[in-house]
Amino acid sequence: MSVRSTAGSRLAKVGLLMLWLLILLVPVAFSRTAQENFRLPKLLISECLALASLIFLAWRWRALERIEWRTALRQPVILAILPVLAVATSGLLTSSHPLHVREALVSLWIGAVCMICWSFALTGDEHRDLLRGMVIPATVLSLLAVLQFHQLFNPFRFEHEVNERIGLTSLAGSAFDLAAYLVVPCLIAQLAAWQERSLAWRVVWVLIAALCFYAMLATRTLTALAAVFVGSLVLWLWLLPRQRVAAAALILIVGVASSVAFSPLRERLERKIVGLRKGEVNRVLTGRLDGWRTAWWMFSENPVSGVGHGAYRAEFGLAKQALHRDGVRFYRSQHQVHFTNAHSEFLHVLAEWGALGVAALLWGIAMLIRTLRRSAMERPEAALKWAAVVALAILALTNFPFHIALSGYPALLLLSWVFAAEIRERPA
């Protein structure tokens, strides 16, 4: 082994260390003095560690005699990301809010480049170890959330707490952020319990999955619970193809039983049902209809290119005023009167990127599904990939998991693992 390859190997290990810090440190990071006590510190640390990992992992490519760029550019991860970046970046020319676009593009490009490079640079074992490592901070956050829920320990005493659900912060900052983050670790723990040969460790993994699920129940975040429920269903249907009926029935029983037995969740569901009977759709959606309506208004005003990447927050006030003039009633109990995103990743794309962005997103999803289908032979891994992707899609329907670093960067690592399988089969 040459001196250069030895140095490259050592530097690549530093890159892996940066990723381990990203997995372990970011979920527990917060600052009492930051404008956003939880989200902003997590975003800053995530972006710095993610970029640092790329700098060191890039040394692995120094061992290659040459790179077949034509082959590399034909990889699904490249084909999926480049159209999205092109459409979003074109907002610098088409949007009336270029400063907002420029600011938002920084985070988008960092995330996109990380996803691409992690797909090429990390091995399958490294991907699996990093993803399994998510269970460690997820356990810590879940344990703190459970203690907060039962009022046994709460290090944060925020003023103007609206209700106990809003006050359930753990180290995530909000009930939704916590629940969205715990979805994938809960699925990973289930797969680990199925793969583990030791009975003792199998029990440990089951307890971790149960703890994460109980913390999600405490948040009463219905979208996240639906995501982990459907994701678990997909996971076990893949793992137990001959016992599909039994697996589906068991998961259904667990879901129904938890909804009925956990009184805070049952009460919330009952309020939702009452609201539906009264026709109070926006109340049932906790004001999300305001974000969806404004997103559709932005699209109707800019159907081709949208308002520009990152410009939703700047256009929200104009959209709200226009809808008010048209007689649209907004949710009166909404504590956040100005939305920074559409509370739906898909409608957010529609508003900011327009029809071109929707086409780019659909193309990227097609590339993702194609890659998932090609990895179907690897049953345990394929089960987790399909389950996690389906769960993330459900989260994105009515929430914004890719807008927060806590859940966004683990999701990017997961997607890079999905795309990496095909790269390893066809090395560039």
Sequence and secondary structure as in RCSB ss.txt:
>XXXX:A:sequence
MSVRSTAGSRLAKVGLLMLWLLILLVPVAFSRTAQENFRLPKLLISECLALASLIFLAWRWRALERIEWRTALRQ
PVILAILPVLAVATSGLLTSSHPLHVREALVSLWIGAVCMICWSFALTGDEHRDLLRGMVIPATVLSLLAVLQFH
QLFNPFRFEHEVNERIGLTSLAGSAFDLAAYLVVPCLIAQLAAWQERSLAWRVVWVLIAALCFYAMLATRTLTAL
AAVFVGSLVLWLWLLPRQRVAAAALILIVGVASSVAFSPLRERLERKIVGLRKGEVNRVLTGRLDGWRTAWWMFS
ENPVSGVGHGAYRAEFGLAKQALHRDGVRFYRSQHQVHFTNAHSEFLHVLAEWGALGVAALLWGIAMLIRTLRRS
AMERPEAALKWAAVVALAILALTNFPFHIALSGYPALLLLSWVFAAEIRERPA
>XXXX:A:secstr
  HHHHHHHHHHHHHHHHHHHHHHHGGG   SSSSSTTHHHHHHHHHHHHHHHHHHHGGGGGG S   HHHHHTS
HHHHHHHHHHHHHHTHHHH S HHHHHHHHHHHHHHHHHHHHHHHHS HHHHHHHHHHTHHHHHHHHHHHHHHHT
TS  S   TT  STTTT  TTTSSHHHHHHHHHHHHHHHHHHHHH  SHHHHHHHHHHHHHHHHHHHHHT HHHH
HHHHHHHHHHHHHH GGGHHHHHHHHHHHHHHHHHHSHHHHHHHHHHHHHHHTT HHHHTTTHHHHHHHHHHHHH
HSTTT S TT HHHHHHHHHHHHHHTT    TT S  S SS SSHHHHHHHHHHHHHHHHHHHHHHHHHHHHHHT
TTSHHHHHHHHHHHHHHHHHHHHS GGGSHHHHHHHHHHHHHHHHHHHHHS  
